[in-house]
Amino acid sequence: MSVPARTPDPSDGALRGEIQSATLPVVLADLQARRATGTLVTVTGPVRRTAQLQDGRIQFAASTDRDDRFNQVLIKAGVIKLKELLRALEIALATRDRLGEVLVRMKMVEPADVEKWVRAQVRGILFNMIERTSGQWSFEPGPVAAETIRLELPAGTAAFEGVRKLSSWSRVYEQVGGLNAEYLATNEAEAVAATLPLFPGERALLTMCRTPTSLGEMCEASQMGDFQVCRSVWGLLLTNALMKS
């Protein structure tokens, strides 16, 4: 498995390394395990993304990628018409207010809608971080800025959900091994499962793995499809619900 150059330690100074296939999911899971507080930064080409963590829980995320912007989230989701969005953007630029504040003031959306879609934006940024397989990462321990809208998402859960969305078969398969690789549920599996948004099929995988079970046996028994089984197994490994036996 590809791993970060160093295991992050919130009591240490700034940590950094190269982004490889498994780097970001491993880093996020480890930051939750250590209840880290600070800022995780990824840089891939001209794009810089950041995630703020408090006690191992992601509070907020930001990105310089135009496709990660709040207005992009709204227009792609069909929340607002383009004409209205462009008008609100002009006002936001002129007043230097946040777009969500302008939209609420102009009665284009409700405050609850802003919170809903800001949360969706932040999750999207996190998943885009996890998609990266090249570039640089760093973690700077220390206090993080207070935000009005806080995600409060455990970093390991973000890693689990991000891995479950990956589109690269080769990237997933290299983490779970061949069909003969055997897995076993950990002693913490039930407690971990209670904190994760598991599919019914994923709960079935954990039940199967109460005794050593091969990846091939899981693929044969599951209705989720082999690709999803492999993604789920990697996610369950990251969160310490499964281990290789």
C-alpha positions in Angstrom: 0.0 0.0 0.0 1.3 3.5 -0.8 1.6 5.5 2.4 2.5 9.0 3.4 6.2 9.7 4.1 5.5 10.2 7.8 2.5 9.4 10.0 1.0 12.8 10.9 1.4 13.7 14.6 -0.7 16.7 15.8 2.0 17.5 18.4 4.7 17.7 15.7 5.6 20.5 13.3 4.4 20.8 9.7 4.3 17.5 7.9 4.5 17.1 4.1 5.1 14.5 1.4 4.3 13.4 -2.2 0.7 12.5 -3.1 0.5 8.9 -4.4 -2.4 6.5 -4.9 -3.3 5.9 -1.3 -1.8 8.9 0.3 -4.8 11.1 1.0 -7.2 8.4 2.3 -4.5 7.1 4.6 -3.6 10.6 5.9 -7.2 11.5 6.6 -7.9 8.2 8.4 -4.8 8.7 10.5 -5.7 12.3 11.4 -9.0 11.2 12.7 -7.3 8.4 14.8 -5.0 11.0 16.3 -7.8 13.6 16.8 -5.6 16.1 15.0 -6.3 19.8 14.9 -4.9 21.9 12.0 -5.0 22.4 8.3 -4.4 19.8 5.6 -3.2 21.2 2.3 -2.9 19.6 -1.1 -1.3 21.2 -4.2 -1.7 19.6 -7.6 -0.5 21.8 -10.4 -2.0 25.2 -9.9 -4.8 24.0 -7.7 -4.6 24.3 -3.9 -7.1 22.7 -1.6 -7.3 22.9 2.1 -9.3 21.1 4.8 -9.6 22.4 8.4 -9.7 19.8 11.2 -10.7 20.1 14.8 -10.1 17.0 16.9 -10.0 14.8 13.9 -13.2 16.1 12.4 -13.3 18.1 9.2 -14.9 21.5 9.8 -14.5 23.2 6.4 -12.6 23.0 3.1 -11.6 25.4 0.4 -10.2 25.3 -3.1 -8.7 27.5 -5.8 -10.2 25.3 -8.5 -13.1 27.2 -10.2 -15.0 24.0 -10.5 -15.1 23.7 -6.7 -16.8 27.1 -6.2 -20.1 27.5 -4.5 -21.7 29.0 -7.6 -20.7 25.9 -9.6 -22.4 23.7 -7.1 -25.6 25.7 -7.3 -25.8 25.8 -11.1 -25.0 22.1 -11.5 -27.6 21.1 -9.0 -30.2 23.3 -10.7 -30.8 25.3 -7.5 -30.9 28.6 -9.2 -31.2 30.0 -12.7 -28.1 31.3 -14.5 -29.5 34.8 -14.9 -30.2 35.1 -11.2 -26.8 33.6 -10.3 -24.9 36.1 -12.5 -26.8 38.9 -10.9 -26.0 37.7 -7.4 -22.4 37.2 -8.3 -22.1 40.9 -9.5 -23.5 42.1 -6.2 -21.2 39.8 -4.2 -18.2 41.1 -6.0 -19.3 44.7 -5.5 -20.1 44.3 -1.8 -17.5 41.7 -1.0 -20.1 39.7 0.7 -20.3 35.9 0.5 -22.5 34.7 -2.4 -24.8 32.8 0.0 -25.4 36.0 2.0 -26.4 37.8 -1.1 -28.7 35.0 -2.3 -30.5 35.0 1.0 -30.7 38.8 1.1 -32.2 38.8 -2.4 -34.6 36.0 -1.3 -33.4 33.7 -4.1 -32.8 30.9 -1.6 -33.5 30.2 2.1 -30.7 30.2 4.7 -31.2 26.4 5.2 -30.6 25.9 1.4 -27.3 27.8 1.7 -26.2 25.6 4.5 -27.2 22.5 2.6 -25.3 23.4 -0.5 -22.2 24.8 1.3 -22.0 21.4 3.0 -22.3 19.7 -0.4 -19.5 22.0 -1.7 -17.2 21.2 1.1 -17.7 17.4 0.7 -17.1 17.8 -3.0 -13.8 19.5 -2.3 -12.8 16.7 0.0 -13.6 14.1 -2.5 -11.6 15.9 -5.2 -8.7 15.9 -2.8 -9.0 12.2 -2.4 -9.1 11.7 -6.2 -5.6 13.2 -6.5 -2.7 10.8 -7.1 0.0 13.3 -7.7 1.2 16.6 -6.2 2.2 17.6 -2.7 0.4 17.4 0.7 1.2 19.0 4.1 -0.4 19.2 7.5 0.1 22.2 9.8 -1.1 21.5 13.4 -2.7 24.5 15.1 -5.9 26.4 15.7 -8.3 26.7 12.7 -10.6 29.6 11.8 -14.1 29.5 13.1 -16.7 29.1 10.3 -20.5 29.8 10.5 -21.2 26.5 8.7 -19.1 23.6 10.0 -19.2 20.1 8.5 -18.2 18.2 11.6 -17.3 15.2 9.4 -14.9 12.6 10.9 -11.8 12.6 8.6 -11.8 8.8 8.4 -15.5 8.9 7.3 -14.5 11.3 4.5 -11.7 8.9 3.5 -14.2 6.0 3.5 -16.8 7.9 1.4 -14.2 9.3 -1.0 -12.7 5.8 -1.7 -16.2 4.5 -2.3 -16.6 7.1 -5.1 -13.3 6.4 -6.9 -13.5 5.6 -10.6 -10.0 4.1 -11.0 -10.2 0.3 -10.9 -6.4 -0.2 -10.9 -6.0 2.2 -8.0 -8.6 0.3 -5.9 -7.4 -3.2 -6.8 -3.8 -2.5 -5.9 -5.0 -1.7 -2.3 -7.1 -4.8 -1.7 -4.9 -7.5 -3.4 -5.9 -10.5 -5.4 -9.0 -12.7 -5.0 -7.2 -15.0 -2.5 -6.5 -12.1 -0.1 -8.3 -12.9 3.2 -9.9 -10.4 5.5 -11.2 -10.5 9.0 -13.5 -8.1 11.0 -11.6 -6.3 13.8 -12.6 -6.2 17.4 -13.7 -2.6 16.7 -15.7 -3.4 13.6 -19.2 -3.0 15.2 -18.2 0.3 16.9 -16.7 1.6 13.6 -19.7 0.5 11.5 -22.0 2.4 13.8 -20.2 5.6 12.8 -20.2 5.0 9.0 -22.9 5.5 6.4 -22.8 1.9 5.3 -24.7 0.2 2.5 -26.6 -2.9 3.5 -24.1 -4.9 1.3 -21.2 -3.4 3.3 -22.8 -4.6 6.6 -23.1 -8.0 5.0 -19.4 -8.0 4.2 -18.5 -7.3 7.8 -20.8 -10.2 8.9 -19.1 -12.5 6.4 -15.7 -11.5 7.8 -16.4 -12.6 11.3 -14.3 -15.5 10.1 -11.5 -15.2 7.6 -13.0 -14.6 4.2 -11.3 -14.1 0.8 -11.9 -11.2 -1.5 -13.1 -13.8 -4.1 -15.7 -15.2 -1.7 -17.0 -11.7 -0.9 -17.3 -10.9 -4.6 -19.2 -14.2 -5.2 -21.6 -13.6 -2.4 -22.3 -9.9 -2.7 -25.0 -8.2 -4.8 -23.1 -4.9 -5.0 -20.8 -5.9 -7.9 -17.1 -6.7 -7.7 -15.9 -3.1 -8.2 -18.0 -1.8 -5.3 -17.0 -4.7 -3.1 -13.3 -3.8 -3.7 -13.9 -0.1 -3.0 -15.9 -1.0 0.2 -13.2 -3.4 1.4 -10.5 -0.6 1.0 -12.7 1.8 2.9 -13.3 -0.7 5.7 -9.6 -1.3 5.9 -8.9 2.4 6.2 -11.4 2.8 9.0 -10.1 -0.3 10.9 -13.3 -2.2 10.5 -11.5 -4.9 8.5 -7.9 -6.2 8.6 -6.0 -8.6 6.4 -5.9 -12.0 8.1 
